Amino acid sequence: MKSYLIKSMNELIKSFEDSNENLLLLVAEHSDFEHAMLSQMRADICGAIFPQIIYQDKNYDDAMLLVDLGPNAKVTLSSFEDFDKTKIDSYASDIVVFIDGLSSRITHFLESLYESTSIHTNIIGAGAGKMTLKQDKVLFTKDSFIQDGALLLSDSWFIQTSVKHGWEAIAGPFLANNTENTLLHSLDYKDAFEVYKEIVQKDSKQSFNENNFFDIAKSYPLGIAKIDGELLVRDPIARDKNTLILVGDMDKNSVVYILKGDKNKLIHSARLATQDAISRKENLEGIFIVDCISRVLFLENDFQKELQTIKETLKQENVLMFGVLSLGEIANTNYDYIDFYNKTCVIGAI
């Protein structure tokens, strides 16, 4: 597997304009990416924009990562509105999917994708977007640049996936009795923010005001109870009066907990995910890391410890580490439904 860290569009064009390879370009939002310049390249190229990218054991917010997809990869770029599940290869061994992480149509899309693929298809992916938290064009091929859609890559890397998050419940369960896509209006028939505020302010010894919601909330995500006992993490990124605005949908009548993070436990969860993924992969070439940008905001300087922990867990010097810091993470594990996660570490062993 070939990969290249790219510092500028001029470097990309100068070095690869005559390439005939099938290429994926992972873009950090503060790079000098210009979609129009891709027309100068002969290669088939596609990609997405994220808050940051990962290359080896470092993260970057001002660079790009170019990865060879292999000659057999199939690329599909579609808006959610025009997505045709009948065009997806139901027998694909693996699918890498990048979506607009700020769209309100994610759940419906993942349901369609689930219906159109085999239970044996390994799926990993990420929510694209920028830290402005405003929807923008973030998904592209050489000819198209869109928002509110998905980029799917099938039969490219043959991945084994694992998912861990490390967050623990401090309050709940609550019943999410009034929800609307990514909006959580009420918990146990009370205003959602009022319930959340009471618990979080008491635990954090901080008080919410008009400007600090995200700074406090990044340490206190929500967890949705799943049938298997695991918690599906949801990130409250803002509030509208007494409504919590989430990254990702929440179904009505979900059972919800308020969670809290311990830095060491989050870092250890990345080790566990790496161990699990590589234990099921023969002839390991690399690992694709999809890690939530809000884990970086929570861990701060200790995020480097998480990347170093992943590297140490590999125990091989020649294994490529690359990935994205995302607005939501996607995976199906143990032949299960395709979930959209927040504040979670997803590892794909290639």
VOFIVO-428082 format. One record per residue (C-alpha): residue number from 1; residue in one letter; x, y, z. Coordinates in Angstrom, 2 decimals. Last residue first. Layout:
BEGIN
<NUM,'A',<X,Y,Z>>
...
This chain:
BEGIN
<350,'I',<-5.83,-3.70,6.20>>
<349,'A',<-6.84,-3.50,9.87>>
<348,'G',<-9.59,-0.90,10.34>>
<347,'I',<-9.69,0.80,13.72>>
<346,'V',<-12.63,2.85,14.98>>
<345,'C',<-12.10,5.15,17.97>>
<344,'T',<-15.26,6.78,19.31>>
<343,'K',<-16.35,10.29,20.30>>
<342,'N',<-19.45,9.86,18.11>>
<341,'Y',<-20.73,6.74,16.38>>
<340,'F',<-22.89,5.99,13.33>>
<339,'D',<-23.75,2.29,13.37>>
<338,'I',<-24.06,-0.23,10.54>>
<337,'Y',<-26.06,-3.18,11.91>>
<336,'D',<-24.16,-6.25,13.11>>
<335,'Y',<-22.08,-8.93,11.39>>
<334,'N',<-19.73,-8.83,14.39>>
<333,'T',<-18.93,-5.16,13.78>>
<332,'N',<-20.39,-2.58,11.41>>
<331,'A',<-18.59,0.72,11.35>>
<330,'I',<-19.04,4.48,10.94>>
<329,'E',<-17.47,7.37,12.88>>
<328,'G',<-18.74,10.91,13.46>>
<327,'L',<-17.32,14.33,12.68>>
<326,'S',<-13.86,12.99,11.93>>
<325,'L',<-10.19,12.90,12.71>>
<324,'V',<-8.89,10.94,9.75>>
<323,'G',<-6.63,8.03,8.97>>
<322,'F',<-3.16,6.64,8.48>>
<321,'M',<-0.81,4.16,10.11>>
<320,'L',<1.31,2.08,7.71>>
<319,'V',<2.90,-1.08,9.11>>
<318,'N',<6.65,-1.35,8.55>>
<317,'E',<7.77,-0.95,12.18>>
<316,'Q',<5.72,-3.80,13.62>>
<315,'K',<4.60,-4.11,17.24>>
<314,'L',<1.13,-2.82,16.23>>
<313,'T',<0.28,-2.02,19.86>>
<312,'E',<3.15,0.47,20.05>>
<311,'K',<1.71,2.46,17.13>>
<310,'I',<-1.77,2.53,18.66>>
<309,'T',<-0.33,3.70,21.98>>
<308,'Q',<1.65,6.42,20.20>>
<307,'L',<-1.55,7.67,18.56>>
<306,'E',<-3.31,7.74,21.94>>
<305,'K',<-0.34,9.38,23.63>>
<304,'Q',<-0.39,12.11,20.97>>
<303,'F',<-3.99,12.73,22.04>>
<302,'D',<-2.56,13.66,25.46>>
<301,'N',<-1.96,17.22,24.26>>
<300,'E',<-5.74,17.82,24.13>>
<299,'L',<-7.55,14.67,25.33>>
<298,'F',<-11.00,16.29,25.16>>
<297,'L',<-10.50,18.30,21.97>>
<296,'V',<-8.77,15.32,20.38>>
<295,'R',<-11.65,13.06,21.39>>
<294,'S',<-13.92,15.70,19.83>>
<293,'I',<-12.16,15.12,16.49>>
<292,'C',<-13.46,11.55,16.51>>
<291,'D',<-11.06,8.85,15.44>>
<290,'V',<-11.19,6.85,12.21>>
<289,'I',<-7.87,5.04,11.94>>
<288,'F',<-6.97,2.95,8.88>>
<287,'I',<-4.36,0.37,9.77>>
<286,'G',<-1.67,-0.98,7.51>>
<285,'E',<-0.22,-3.95,5.66>>
<284,'L',<-1.20,-6.84,7.96>>
<283,'N',<-0.58,-10.23,6.39>>
<282,'E',<-3.46,-11.90,8.23>>
<281,'K',<-6.13,-9.82,9.95>>
<280,'R',<-8.29,-10.97,12.87>>
<279,'S',<-5.85,-10.11,15.67>>
<278,'I',<-5.20,-6.77,13.93>>
<277,'A',<-8.72,-5.51,14.65>>
<276,'D',<-8.91,-6.66,18.28>>
<275,'Q',<-5.51,-5.31,19.29>>
<274,'T',<-6.20,-1.97,17.64>>
<273,'A',<-9.60,-1.58,19.33>>
<272,'L',<-8.10,-2.49,22.72>>
<271,'R',<-5.26,0.01,22.32>>
<270,'A',<-7.70,2.75,21.32>>
<269,'S',<-9.78,1.93,24.43>>
<268,'H',<-6.64,2.39,26.56>>
<267,'I',<-6.37,6.00,25.40>>
<266,'L',<-9.98,6.64,26.38>>
<265,'K',<-9.46,4.95,29.74>>
<264,'N',<-6.36,7.03,30.47>>
<263,'K',<-8.17,10.27,29.62>>
<262,'D',<-11.18,9.56,31.83>>
<261,'G',<-14.41,10.51,30.14>>
<260,'K',<-17.92,11.12,31.38>>
<259,'L',<-21.27,9.84,30.16>>
<258,'I',<-24.92,10.85,30.51>>
<257,'Y',<-27.12,7.83,29.82>>
<256,'V',<-29.95,7.34,27.32>>
<255,'V',<-32.61,4.72,26.64>>
<254,'S',<-34.04,5.57,23.22>>
<253,'N',<-37.77,6.33,23.20>>
<252,'K',<-37.53,8.39,20.01>>
<251,'D',<-34.48,7.56,17.95>>
<250,'M',<-31.35,9.70,18.22>>
<249,'D',<-29.70,10.95,15.05>>
<248,'G',<-26.08,11.91,14.58>>
<247,'V',<-24.00,14.81,15.85>>
<246,'L',<-26.37,16.18,18.45>>
<245,'I',<-28.27,19.42,19.13>>
<244,'L',<-29.70,19.53,22.67>>
<243,'T',<-33.02,21.36,23.06>>
<242,'N',<-33.68,23.68,26.00>>
<241,'K',<-32.88,26.95,24.15>>
<240,'D',<-31.18,25.67,21.01>>
<239,'R',<-28.17,23.78,22.23>>
<238,'A',<-24.81,22.90,20.75>>
<237,'I',<-22.38,20.05,20.07>>
<236,'P',<-24.02,17.23,22.03>>
<235,'D',<-21.99,14.16,20.94>>
<234,'R',<-23.74,10.80,20.85>>
<233,'V',<-22.03,7.59,21.99>>
<232,'L',<-23.57,4.18,21.27>>
<231,'L',<-23.35,2.28,24.55>>
<230,'E',<-22.76,-1.46,24.59>>
<229,'G',<-25.18,-3.84,26.31>>
<228,'D',<-25.80,-6.02,23.23>>
<227,'I',<-29.28,-4.54,22.77>>
<226,'K',<-27.89,-1.03,22.60>>
<225,'A',<-28.12,1.76,25.21>>
<224,'I',<-27.59,5.26,23.83>>
<223,'G',<-24.74,7.17,25.48>>
<222,'L',<-24.59,10.94,25.83>>
<221,'P',<-21.40,12.99,25.84>>
<220,'Y',<-19.94,14.82,28.85>>
<219,'S',<-16.36,16.05,28.36>>
<218,'K',<-17.09,17.91,25.10>>
<217,'A',<-20.15,19.39,26.85>>
<216,'I',<-18.11,21.90,28.89>>
<215,'D',<-16.28,23.65,26.04>>
<214,'F',<-19.27,23.10,23.74>>
<213,'F',<-21.68,25.01,25.97>>
<212,'N',<-19.33,27.90,26.77>>
<211,'N',<-20.84,30.95,25.08>>
<210,'E',<-24.36,31.56,26.38>>
<209,'N',<-23.56,30.32,29.89>>
<208,'F',<-23.18,26.87,31.44>>
<207,'S',<-21.79,26.64,34.95>>
<206,'Q',<-18.76,24.61,36.03>>
<205,'K',<-18.24,22.33,39.05>>
<204,'S',<-17.93,19.49,36.51>>
<203,'D',<-20.12,16.96,38.35>>
<202,'K',<-22.81,19.34,39.56>>
<201,'Q',<-22.80,21.33,36.33>>
<200,'V',<-23.10,18.13,34.27>>
<199,'I',<-26.02,16.66,36.22>>
<198,'E',<-28.20,19.78,36.38>>
<197,'K',<-27.32,20.87,32.85>>
<196,'Y',<-28.31,17.56,31.23>>
<195,'V',<-31.77,17.54,32.84>>
<194,'E',<-32.30,21.22,31.97>>
<193,'F',<-30.93,20.69,28.46>>
<192,'A',<-33.36,17.86,27.75>>
<191,'D',<-36.48,19.68,28.93>>
<190,'K',<-38.41,17.18,31.06>>
<189,'Y',<-40.62,14.29,29.91>>
<188,'D',<-38.04,11.72,31.05>>
<187,'L',<-35.53,13.36,28.71>>
<186,'S',<-36.75,16.02,26.29>>
<185,'H',<-35.99,17.84,23.05>>
<184,'L',<-33.08,15.88,21.59>>
<183,'L',<-32.49,17.14,18.06>>
<182,'T',<-30.40,15.17,15.54>>
<181,'N',<-33.46,13.53,13.92>>
<180,'E',<-36.37,14.80,16.01>>
<179,'T',<-36.54,13.52,19.58>>
<178,'N',<-39.11,13.57,22.38>>
<177,'N',<-39.27,10.66,24.84>>
<176,'A',<-35.54,10.16,25.24>>
<175,'L',<-36.01,7.99,28.32>>
<174,'F',<-33.30,8.38,30.95>>
<173,'P',<-31.02,5.74,32.42>>
<172,'G',<-29.23,7.56,33.84>>
<171,'A',<-26.18,9.27,35.28>>
<170,'I',<-22.39,8.79,35.44>>
<169,'A',<-22.00,6.41,32.47>>
<168,'E',<-18.49,5.61,31.20>>
<167,'W',<-16.59,6.62,28.05>>
<166,'G',<-13.81,4.29,26.77>>
<165,'H',<-14.75,4.41,23.05>>
<164,'K',<-14.07,1.11,21.27>>
<163,'V',<-14.78,-0.18,17.73>>
<162,'S',<-13.04,-2.89,15.69>>
<161,'T',<-12.83,-3.47,11.96>>
<160,'Q',<-11.24,-6.04,9.62>>
<159,'I',<-10.59,-4.50,6.19>>
<158,'F',<-10.16,-5.75,2.64>>
<157,'W',<-8.56,-2.54,1.19>>
<156,'S',<-10.31,-1.56,-2.05>>
<155,'D',<-13.31,-3.74,-2.79>>
<154,'S',<-15.77,-0.85,-2.41>>
<153,'L',<-15.26,2.90,-2.03>>
<152,'L',<-18.37,4.93,-1.20>>
<151,'L',<-18.59,8.73,-1.12>>
<150,'A',<-21.77,10.02,0.53>>
<149,'G',<-24.15,12.97,0.40>>
<148,'D',<-25.27,16.22,1.97>>
<147,'Q',<-22.38,18.21,0.46>>
<146,'I',<-20.85,18.00,-3.01>>
<145,'F',<-17.82,18.44,-5.29>>
<144,'S',<-17.91,16.66,-8.65>>
<143,'D',<-15.53,16.04,-11.59>>
<142,'K',<-12.32,14.91,-9.88>>
<141,'T',<-14.33,13.17,-7.20>>
<140,'F',<-15.48,14.96,-4.12>>
<139,'L',<-16.99,15.13,-0.66>>
<138,'V',<-16.75,18.19,1.66>>
<137,'K',<-19.04,20.85,0.18>>
<136,'D',<-20.25,22.78,3.21>>
<135,'Q',<-22.47,22.27,6.23>>
<134,'K',<-21.59,24.46,9.19>>
<133,'L',<-19.86,22.95,12.22>>
<132,'T',<-17.07,25.54,11.75>>
<131,'M',<-14.89,22.60,12.69>>
<130,'K',<-15.20,21.24,9.18>>
<129,'G',<-16.88,18.23,7.67>>
<128,'A',<-16.57,14.55,6.80>>
<127,'G',<-18.24,11.83,8.85>>
<126,'A',<-16.20,8.67,8.72>>
<125,'G',<-16.17,5.12,7.46>>
<124,'I',<-15.78,1.41,7.96>>
<123,'I',<-17.81,-1.45,6.52>>
<122,'N',<-16.91,-5.14,6.31>>
<121,'T',<-19.36,-6.99,4.05>>
<120,'H',<-20.29,-10.40,5.49>>
<119,'I',<-23.79,-9.26,6.48>>
<118,'S',<-24.28,-8.60,2.75>>
<117,'T',<-25.05,-5.13,1.48>>
<116,'S',<-28.13,-3.33,0.10>>
<115,'E',<-30.30,-3.19,3.22>>
<114,'Y',<-27.41,-1.89,5.32>>
<113,'L',<-26.72,0.88,2.80>>
<112,'S',<-30.37,1.92,2.85>>
<111,'E',<-30.40,2.02,6.65>>
<110,'L',<-27.14,3.96,6.59>>
<109,'F',<-28.72,6.55,4.29>>
<108,'H',<-31.81,6.96,6.48>>
<107,'T',<-29.62,7.43,9.55>>
<106,'I',<-27.38,10.01,7.87>>
<105,'R',<-30.12,12.29,6.56>>
<104,'S',<-29.73,15.22,8.98>>
<103,'S',<-26.34,16.06,7.47>>
<102,'L',<-23.44,17.33,9.57>>
<101,'G',<-21.15,14.34,9.00>>
<100,'D',<-21.43,14.57,5.22>>
<99,'I',<-20.49,10.98,4.51>>
<98,'F',<-17.36,8.94,3.82>>
<97,'V',<-17.78,5.21,3.26>>
<96,'V',<-15.17,2.48,2.97>>
<95,'I',<-16.82,-0.74,1.80>>
<94,'D',<-15.47,-4.27,2.10>>
<93,'S',<-16.04,-7.71,0.66>>
<92,'A',<-18.53,-6.42,-1.89>>
<91,'Y',<-21.34,-8.92,-2.44>>
<90,'S',<-24.23,-6.45,-2.42>>
<89,'D',<-22.41,-4.32,-5.00>>
<88,'I',<-24.16,-0.96,-4.61>>
<87,'K',<-26.11,0.25,-7.66>>
<86,'T',<-29.42,-0.97,-6.21>>
<85,'K',<-28.90,1.39,-3.26>>
<84,'D',<-29.56,4.41,-5.46>>
<83,'F',<-28.60,7.61,-3.63>>
<82,'D',<-30.19,10.64,-5.33>>
<81,'E',<-31.37,12.46,-2.19>>
<80,'F',<-28.33,11.39,-0.19>>
<79,'S',<-26.12,12.98,-2.82>>
<78,'S',<-23.92,10.49,-4.59>>
<77,'L',<-20.28,9.61,-5.16>>
<76,'T',<-19.52,5.97,-6.02>>
<75,'V',<-16.01,4.56,-6.46>>
<74,'K',<-15.13,0.93,-7.24>>
<73,'A',<-11.69,-0.27,-6.22>>
<72,'N',<-10.12,-2.97,-8.39>>
<71,'P',<-6.91,-1.15,-9.36>>
<70,'G',<-5.77,-0.33,-5.82>>
<69,'L',<-6.87,2.51,-3.59>>
<68,'D',<-3.46,4.22,-3.41>>
<67,'V',<-3.45,6.81,-0.62>>
<66,'L',<-2.80,10.57,-0.74>>
<65,'L',<-2.87,12.43,2.56>>
<64,'M',<-3.37,16.17,2.77>>
<63,'A',<-1.94,18.84,5.09>>
<62,'D',<-3.01,21.75,7.30>>
<61,'D',<-4.83,20.20,10.29>>
<60,'Y',<-2.27,17.45,10.91>>
<59,'N',<-2.12,14.46,13.27>>
<58,'K',<1.01,12.44,14.03>>
<57,'D',<1.77,8.76,14.70>>
<56,'Q',<1.86,7.54,11.08>>
<55,'Y',<-0.27,9.99,9.12>>
<54,'I',<-3.52,11.21,10.65>>
<53,'I',<-5.82,13.82,9.12>>
<52,'Q',<-7.61,16.80,10.66>>
<51,'P',<-10.95,18.64,10.61>>
<50,'F',<-11.99,16.52,7.62>>
<49,'I',<-12.40,17.04,3.86>>
<48,'A',<-13.21,14.14,1.53>>
<47,'G',<-11.77,12.14,-1.33>>
<46,'C',<-11.69,11.10,-4.95>>
<45,'I',<-9.06,10.78,-7.66>>
<44,'D',<-9.00,8.94,-10.98>>
<43,'A',<-5.56,9.84,-12.25>>
<42,'R',<-4.82,12.16,-15.17>>
<41,'M',<-4.52,15.25,-12.96>>
<40,'Q',<-5.08,18.86,-14.06>>
<39,'S',<-8.80,18.58,-13.27>>
<38,'L',<-7.80,18.25,-9.60>>
<37,'M',<-7.02,22.00,-9.59>>
<36,'A',<-10.73,22.88,-9.37>>
<35,'H',<-11.00,21.19,-5.97>>
<34,'E',<-8.62,23.60,-4.30>>
<33,'F',<-7.00,22.30,-1.10>>
<32,'D',<-4.73,24.82,0.65>>
<31,'S',<-4.78,22.85,3.91>>
<30,'H',<-6.77,24.15,6.89>>
<29,'E',<-9.58,21.59,6.52>>
<28,'A',<-7.39,18.49,6.44>>
<27,'V',<-7.87,16.58,3.18>>
<26,'L',<-7.89,12.83,2.57>>
<25,'L',<-7.16,12.20,-1.11>>
<24,'L',<-7.90,8.70,-2.42>>
<23,'L',<-6.20,7.58,-5.63>>
<22,'N',<-6.75,5.10,-8.47>>
<21,'E',<-3.39,5.16,-10.25>>
<20,'N',<-2.62,6.57,-13.69>>
<19,'S',<-0.17,9.17,-12.37>>
<18,'D',<0.78,12.02,-14.72>>
<17,'E',<-0.38,14.86,-12.42>>
<16,'F',<1.16,13.13,-9.39>>
<15,'S',<4.25,15.00,-8.19>>
<14,'K',<3.65,18.49,-9.60>>
<13,'I',<-0.09,18.40,-8.99>>
<12,'L',<0.18,17.26,-5.38>>
<11,'E',<3.11,19.56,-4.57>>
<10,'N',<1.21,22.53,-6.00>>
<9,'M',<-1.82,21.53,-3.96>>
<8,'S',<0.25,21.75,-0.79>>
<7,'K',<1.76,19.72,2.08>>
<6,'I',<1.14,16.19,0.81>>
<5,'L',<1.81,13.12,2.99>>
<4,'Y',<2.08,10.14,0.64>>
<3,'S',<0.74,6.61,0.74>>
<2,'K',<1.42,3.34,-1.09>>
<1,'M',<0.00,0.00,0.00>>
